[in-house]
Amino acid sequence: MQQSRKNTQNRLVRMMVVNWAFGWAVGAVCALAVLAVDLGHIRELMVEANLVAQALALLFVGFGVTFGGVVAATAIMLLPTDEDERRGGGTPAPVLLPAYAYARIRGART
């Protein structure tokens, strides 16, 4: 029983870390897109202010924290529940839950 609980905890921690890292990667891509299209002339403002390193750090960390939190929270909310006890648990969930849920939704529509 103790070993089963430990495996479940390890799986949940791994799921959280993987989803959080996935969110950071999506945030970095979005920050790069903002810089690439010069949205709101943000790239121009960074270069003119001579604070490129600090501005880049704020942009990427802000996007990373936001997107990482959203993806990790989505993974938690999409965990299966046990119908009898109305608590979390249920069947083992895939590691990248948001991508899995999106694929299931798309499959249900067709």
N, C-alpha and C positions, 0 to 999 in steps of 0.2 A: 504494500500500500504506500509506504513512504517513497519507494523508488518511482512509482507511477506518478505521484504528486510532484516529485522533483523533475521528472521528464516533462510534465505539463508546464511547470514554471519555466523551465529552460526554453521550451517551445514558444511560450508567450513572450519571454524576454527577447528571443531571437526575432519573433514576428515584429515586435515594437521597434527594435533597432533597424531591421531591414526596411520597414515602412518609413521610419524617420529618415533614413539615409536616402530612400527613394524620393521623399519629399524635398530634401535638400538638393538633390540633383535636378528635380523639376524647377525648383526655385532658382538655381544657377542658370538653367537654360532660359528662364523667363527674364532674369536680370540681363543676360547677354542679349536677348531680343530687344529689351528696352534700350540698351546701349547701341545696338546695331541700327535700329530705326530712329535713334535720337529722339525718343518720345519726350515731349515737353522740353526739348533742347537741353536735356539733362547732361548729355555728354559734353556739349558746348560749355555749359556752366562749370563742369568739373575742370576742364582744361583751362578756362579763363581764370579760375580761382586758385590755380596752382596747388590744389589739395586733392590730387587724383587718387593717391593711395588711401587716404582717409575716406574719401567719398566712395571709392570702390568697396572698401571694407564695410561701410554702412549699408550700401546697396545690397551686396551679396549676403551679408549676415542677416539683414532684415528680411530679404526674400527667403533665405534658407530657414530661418526660424518660423516664419509664417507658413510656408508650404510644408515644412517638416511636421509642424504641429497639426495642420489640417489633415495630412495623409495619415499620421499616427492616430488621430482621433477618429477618423473614418474607419480605420482598421478595427479599433476597439468597438465602435458602434455596430459594425457588421459581423461581430463574432456570433456564432450560432448559440442559441439558448436551449436549455433542457425544458421541454414542454411540461413535464410533470412538476418540477420544483420551481420553475420560473426564475432560475438562476443561470449564470453563464456556465459553460461547460460544453455540453452537447458533443457533436462529432468534431474531429480534428479539422481545423480550418487551414486553407492554403496560406503560404507565407505572405504573398502579395495580395491582400484582400481587395483593395480597390480595383485592381486590374481584373481579378477574378469575378467580382460582382458586376462589373461593366460587361464582361463577356457573357455572364449568365443573363443579364437584362437584354442584351442584344440577341442572344439565342432565343429568348422567350418571345420576342417581337416577331421573329421570322417564322 
